[in-house]
């Protein structure tokens, strides 16, 4: 079956209205959850083959997150799909209003390679919970993982509800030439622009989950040990191939030396044993990406790491970096930590805020008021105070970008809302105010004028 036929099959299935059944959606999600658990060993093996990701990382950053998202949808689906009554205005008295949840229809979910299970299935669960059908395009770079996902979808055995298309650029192009009712894309800015361009042909709504250079500021009053520990973990998780990784670290000059030495201490503690790097440290995904990441390294500024073995790039620290260095020209997406020293927080924020809006923003400080003020005046998709990355694990916090880091959000309730259209409904009986009907008299005019005055904003 070619791509066009798969999309048509889904449109035909959606038009049967089977997905409008809440129980149908719930049973589909339960089956997907059970299949995920069944395929766990195969996913563990595939992640190891594709880029040396260990079982613990697969469980903690992939499998656990997708299972929790699926369980959330199963548990809350009845509440999420409920029609909500809302108050209406005096002009419509007597009446009542409703907000009804409606699925968009046939959705396309295009997934990236860096978290090829989590970022593939999380949006799928939201789309199915909302009553849509889904054509899923997993990443081609992680071919072993994509193959397991395809097997899972085949065993799910309902191509009208969920279909998988494997392949590379040719398949991506063919998919984007089809008419979908909603497109959810996670990946880089270049392909994101193409997705947006293709979607515009059919006026298809789009969510773009992109990335960018997410700053991390370690202020003079920060807990140095805590900051170094959490920054090291966040930076080198998945070998830095994380869209919300702290891309560069700005450290106040008064604590610079202590912070740098503590960072190196934790790198050695987390990733080395007897001077040898851990067998569990992930590799960069392919030679093309390896060459791009390593091109950012300025050997004169490397104070730790920098060496490589095959596609394995050791955790690397570059110190005394400036905003003009090559490593600051674009998102790194690898295990390189540039450290920038600053002495004036206001000037630093002015510089950061003049750059494209980042997907994430991290601030380390013991002063909570200062931290909130900094975040209030800084644009970003999501943020942590005294932590990195963990905000995306809270399903009550919508995850998404802003500006060049993306548009739209998901996770938990927000995933359901993203894949649902809210229909507004006004319901009226026979009784009504007769003001709106001609002929219009001076008396009617004065009554409307009085109403308008009542609606003035109070000072």
C-alpha positions in Angstrom: 0.0 0.0 0.0 1.5 3.3 -1.0 1.4 6.5 1.0 -1.6 8.0 -0.8 -3.6 4.8 -0.2 -2.7 4.8 3.5 -3.9 8.4 3.9 -7.1 7.6 2.0 -7.7 4.5 4.1 -7.4 6.6 7.3 -9.8 9.3 5.9 -12.3 6.6 5.1 -11.9 5.1 8.5 -12.3 8.5 10.2 -15.5 9.1 8.2 -17.1 6.0 9.8 -17.0 8.0 13.1 -15.7 5.0 15.0 -13.1 7.2 16.6 -15.9 9.3 18.1 -16.5 6.5 20.6 -14.7 7.2 23.9 -14.5 3.5 24.6 -13.0 2.8 21.2 -10.2 5.3 21.9 -9.6 4.0 25.4 -9.3 0.4 24.2 -6.9 1.5 21.5 -4.7 3.3 24.0 -4.8 0.2 26.3 -3.6 -2.0 23.5 -0.8 0.4 22.6 0.3 0.4 26.2 0.4 -3.4 26.4 2.3 -3.6 23.1 4.9 -1.1 24.4 5.5 -3.3 27.4 5.7 -6.4 25.2 8.3 -4.8 22.9 10.5 -3.4 25.6 13.3 -5.9 25.1 13.4 -5.2 21.4 13.5 -1.5 22.0 16.4 -1.9 24.4 18.4 -3.8 21.8 17.5 -1.4 19.0 18.7 1.7 21.1 22.0 0.0 21.8 22.5 -0.8 18.1 21.5 2.7 16.8 23.6 4.9 19.1 24.7 2.9 22.2 21.9 4.1 24.5 21.9 2.0 27.6 18.8 0.2 29.2 18.6 2.7 32.1 18.5 5.7 29.7 15.9 3.9 27.5 13.7 3.3 30.5 14.1 6.7 32.2 14.1 9.0 29.1 12.0 7.0 26.7 9.8 4.1 27.9 8.8 5.5 31.2 7.7 8.9 29.7 5.6 7.3 26.9 4.0 4.9 29.3 3.1 7.6 31.7 1.6 9.7 28.9 -0.4 6.8 27.6 -1.7 6.0 31.2 -2.7 9.7 31.6 -4.8 9.6 28.5 -6.5 6.3 29.5 -7.2 7.6 33.0 -8.5 11.1 32.0 -10.1 10.5 28.6 -13.7 10.7 29.8 -13.0 14.0 31.5 -11.0 15.4 28.6 -13.7 14.6 26.1 -16.6 16.0 28.1 -18.7 18.9 26.8 -18.2 21.9 29.1 -21.0 24.4 29.8 -19.9 28.1 29.9 -21.7 31.3 31.0 -23.1 33.5 28.3 -23.6 37.3 28.0 -26.5 39.5 29.0 -27.1 40.1 25.3 -28.0 36.4 24.8 -30.2 36.2 27.9 -31.7 33.6 28.4 -29.3 31.1 26.9 -26.5 28.7 27.7 -23.3 27.9 25.9 -21.2 24.8 25.4 -17.7 24.0 24.4 -17.6 20.6 22.5 -14.4 18.7 21.7 -14.0 17.6 18.1 -11.1 15.7 16.5 -9.4 17.3 13.5 -9.4 14.1 11.4 -6.3 12.5 9.8 -3.1 13.6 11.5 0.5 13.3 10.4 3.1 12.8 13.2 6.7 13.3 12.0 9.3 12.2 14.6 13.0 13.0 15.2 15.9 10.7 15.8 17.2 12.0 19.1 14.4 10.6 21.3 12.9 8.3 18.7 10.4 6.5 21.0 9.3 9.3 23.3 8.9 12.0 20.6 7.2 9.5 18.3 4.5 8.1 20.5 3.8 10.9 23.0 1.9 13.0 20.3 0.3 9.8 18.9 -1.4 9.1 22.3 -2.8 12.7 22.4 -4.0 12.4 18.8 -5.8 9.1 19.4 -7.2 10.2 22.7 -8.7 13.2 20.9 -10.4 10.9 18.3 -8.0 11.4 15.3 -6.4 8.8 13.1 -2.6 9.0 12.8 0.0 8.4 10.0 3.3 8.0 11.8 6.7 8.8 10.3 9.5 7.6 12.6 13.1 8.8 12.1 15.2 7.2 9.4 18.5 7.8 11.2 17.5 5.4 14.0 16.6 2.6 11.6 16.6 -0.2 14.2 14.2 1.7 16.5 12.0 2.7 13.6 11.8 -0.9 12.6 10.6 -2.0 16.0 8.0 0.9 16.0 6.8 -0.4 12.7 6.4 -3.9 14.0 4.5 -2.6 17.0 2.1 -0.7 14.7 1.7 -3.7 12.5 0.7 -5.9 15.5 -1.6 -3.1 16.6 -3.4 -4.1 13.4 -5.6 -1.1 12.6 -4.1 0.8 9.7 -7.2 2.9 9.5 -6.4 4.3 13.0 -2.6 4.1 13.1 -0.3 3.5 10.2 3.5 3.7 10.0 5.6 4.9 7.1 9.3 4.1 7.2 12.0 5.7 5.0 13.9 8.9 4.4 13.5 12.2 2.4 11.5 10.6 -0.4 8.9 9.3 2.0 8.9 12.6 3.9 8.3 14.5 0.7 5.5 12.1 -0.4 3.8 12.5 3.0 3.9 16.3 2.9 2.4 16.3 -0.5 -0.8 14.7 1.0 -3.7 16.6 2.5 -3.8 16.1 6.3 -6.1 17.7 8.8 -3.3 18.3 11.3 0.5 18.0 11.2 2.8 17.5 14.3 6.5 17.8 13.5 9.5 17.5 15.8 12.9 18.2 14.4 15.2 20.9 13.1 14.4 24.4 11.9 15.2 23.8 8.2 12.8 20.9 7.8 10.3 22.7 10.0 10.2 25.5 7.5 9.5 23.0 4.7 6.7 21.4 6.8 5.1 24.8 7.3 5.4 25.6 3.6 3.8 22.4 2.5 1.0 22.6 5.2 0.1 26.1 3.9 -1.1 24.7 0.6 -4.0 23.0 2.3 -4.2 25.5 5.2 -3.4 22.6 7.5 -2.7 23.6 11.2 0.8 22.7 12.4 2.7 22.1 15.6 6.4 22.6 15.2 8.7 21.3 18.0 12.1 22.6 17.1 15.1 23.7 19.3 17.7 26.4 19.5 20.4 27.6 21.8 19.0 27.2 25.3 20.9 29.3 27.8 21.8 28.3 31.3 22.8 31.0 33.8 24.6 30.2 37.0 24.4 33.4 39.1 26.9 34.4 41.8 24.6 33.2 44.6 23.9 29.8 43.2 24.6 26.5 45.0 27.7 25.7 43.0 27.8 21.9 43.7 24.1 21.5 42.9 24.3 23.7 39.8 27.4 21.8 38.5 25.8 18.4 39.1 22.5 19.2 37.4 24.1 21.1 34.5 26.5 18.2 33.8 23.6 15.7 33.8 21.4 17.9 31.6 24.2 18.7 29.2 25.5 15.2 28.6 22.3 13.3 28.8 21.9 11.4 25.5 25.4 12.8 24.6 24.0 16.3 24.4 21.5 15.2 21.7 18.6 16.7 23.5 16.5 19.7 22.2 16.2 21.2 25.8 19.8 20.5 26.8 21.5 23.6 28.3 23.3 24.6 25.2 25.8 27.1 26.8 26.6 28.0 30.4 27.0 31.6 31.6 28.8 31.6 34.9 29.3 34.7 37.2 33.0 35.5 37.4 33.0 35.3 41.2 32.3 31.6 41.2 33.7 30.7 37.8 36.8 28.8 38.9 35.0 26.8 41.5 32.1 26.0 39.2 34.4 24.8 36.4 36.4 22.5 38.7 33.1 21.1 40.1 31.8 20.5 36.6 35.0 18.5 35.8 34.6 16.6 39.1 31.1 15.4 38.1 32.0 14.6 34.6 34.6 12.2 35.9 32.3 10.8 38.5 29.4 10.2 36.2 31.0 9.1 33.0 34.5 7.7 33.8 36.0 4.8 35.7 39.8 4.5 36.2 40.3 7.0 33.4 38.1 5.1 30.9 34.9 6.4 29.6 31.7 4.4 30.5 30.5 1.8 28.0 27.1 3.3 28.4 27.9 6.8 27.1 25.8 7.3 23.9 27.4 7.9 20.6 26.6 10.6 18.1 24.0 9.4 15.7 26.0 9.3 12.5 29.2 10.6 10.8 27.4 13.6 9.3 26.3 14.8 12.7 29.6 13.9 14.3 31.5 16.1 11.8 29.1 19.0 12.4 29.4 18.8 16.2 33.2 18.4 16.3 33.6 21.4 14.0 32.5 23.5 16.9 35.5 22.5 19.0 38.2 25.1 19.5 41.1 23.1 20.8 42.7 26.2 22.4 39.6 26.6 24.7 39.1 22.9 25.5 39.9 22.3 29.2 38.4 18.8 29.4 37.7 16.0 26.9 37.7 16.7 23.1 38.9 13.2 22.1 36.8 10.8 20.1 36.7 7.1 19.2 34.5 6.4 16.2 31.2 8.1 16.7 31.9 8.5 20.4 32.8 12.0 21.4 33.9 12.4 25.0 32.2 14.9 27.3 33.9 18.2 26.3 34.3 21.5 28.2 35.3 24.7 26.5 36.1 27.7 28.8 36.4 31.4 28.2 34.0 31.2 25.3 32.6 34.4 23.8 29.3 35.0 21.9 31.4 35.5 18.7 32.9 31.9 18.8 31.8 29.3 16.2 30.3 27.1 19.0 27.8 29.9 19.6 26.7 30.2 16.0 24.0 27.5 16.2 22.6 24.8 18.4 25.3 22.3 19.3 23.3 19.1 19.8 26.3 17.2 21.1 28.4 16.7 24.3 30.2 20.1 24.2 29.8 22.5 27.1 30.8 26.1 26.3 31.3 28.2 29.4 30.9 32.0 29.2 32.0 34.2 32.1 29.9 37.3 33.0 29.9 40.0 35.7 26.8 42.0 34.9 23.5 40.0 34.8 21.5 42.8 33.2 23.9 43.1 30.3 24.0 39.3 29.9 20.2 39.1 29.7 20.1 41.9 27.2 22.5 39.9 25.0 20.6 36.6 25.5 17.2 38.2 24.8 18.5 39.8 21.6 19.1 36.3 20.2 16.3 34.0 18.8 13.9 32.8 21.4 15.2 29.5 22.9 13.2 26.3 23.6 14.4 26.3 27.2 16.0 28.7 29.8 17.7 27.7 33.0 18.6 29.9 35.9 20.5 28.9 39.0 20.2 31.2 42.1 19.2 31.0 45.7 17.2 34.2 45.3 13.8 33.1 44.1 12.5 36.6 43.6 15.4 37.4 41.3 14.9 34.1 39.4 11.3 34.8 38.8 12.0 38.3 37.7 14.7 37.1 35.3 12.3 34.5 33.8 9.4 36.9 33.6 11.5 39.2 31.4 13.1 36.5 29.2 11.3 34.8 26.3 11.5 31.0 26.1 9.5 27.9 25.6 9.9 26.3 29.0 12.2 26.8 32.0 13.6 25.4 35.2 14.9 27.3 38.3 17.8 25.4 39.9 17.3 22.4 37.5 17.7 21.4 33.9 15.4 19.5 31.5 13.1 18.0 34.2 10.2 20.5 33.4 9.2 18.4 30.4 8.6 15.4 32.7 5.6 17.1 34.4 2.5 16.5 32.3 0.8 19.5 33.9 3.4 21.8 32.3 2.8 22.1 28.5 5.9 21.6 26.5 6.6 23.6 23.4 8.6 26.4 21.8 8.2 30.0 20.8 9.4 31.9 17.8 12.2 30.0 16.0 12.1 27.3 18.7 8.7 26.2 17.6 4.9 26.8 17.8 2.3 24.9 19.7 2.6 22.7 22.8 1.7 19.2 24.2 2.0 16.8 27.1 -0.9 15.6 29.3 -4.1 17.7 29.0 -2.4 20.0 26.5 -1.8 17.1 24.1 -5.5 16.4 24.0 -6.3 20.1 23.5 -3.6 20.4 20.7 -5.3 17.6 18.7 -8.8 18.8 19.4 -10.9 21.6 17.9 -13.2 23.3 20.5 -16.6 23.9 18.9 -18.5 26.8 20.5 -22.3 26.3 20.7 -25.0 28.7 21.9 -28.3 27.2 22.8 -31.4 29.4 23.2 -35.1 28.8 23.8 -38.1 30.9 22.7 -37.6 33.7 25.2 -35.3 36.6 24.2 -34.7 40.3 24.4 -36.3 42.0 21.4 -33.7 44.8 21.1 -31.9 43.4 18.1 -34.9 43.5 15.8 -35.9 46.4 13.6 -37.4 49.0 13.6 -34.7 50.7 15.8 -36.0 53.4 18.0 -34.4 56.0 20.2 -35.5 54.0 23.2 -33.7 50.9 22.0 -30.6 52.9 21.2 -30.5 54.3 24.8 -30.9 50.8 26.2 -28.0 49.5 24.2 -26.0 52.5 25.2 -26.7 51.9 28.8 -25.6 48.3 28.4 -22.4 49.5 26.7 -21.6 51.8 29.6 -22.2 49.0 32.1 -19.5 47.0 30.2 -16.8 49.6 30.6 -13.7 48.4 32.3 -13.6 49.5 36.0 -10.5 51.5 36.9 
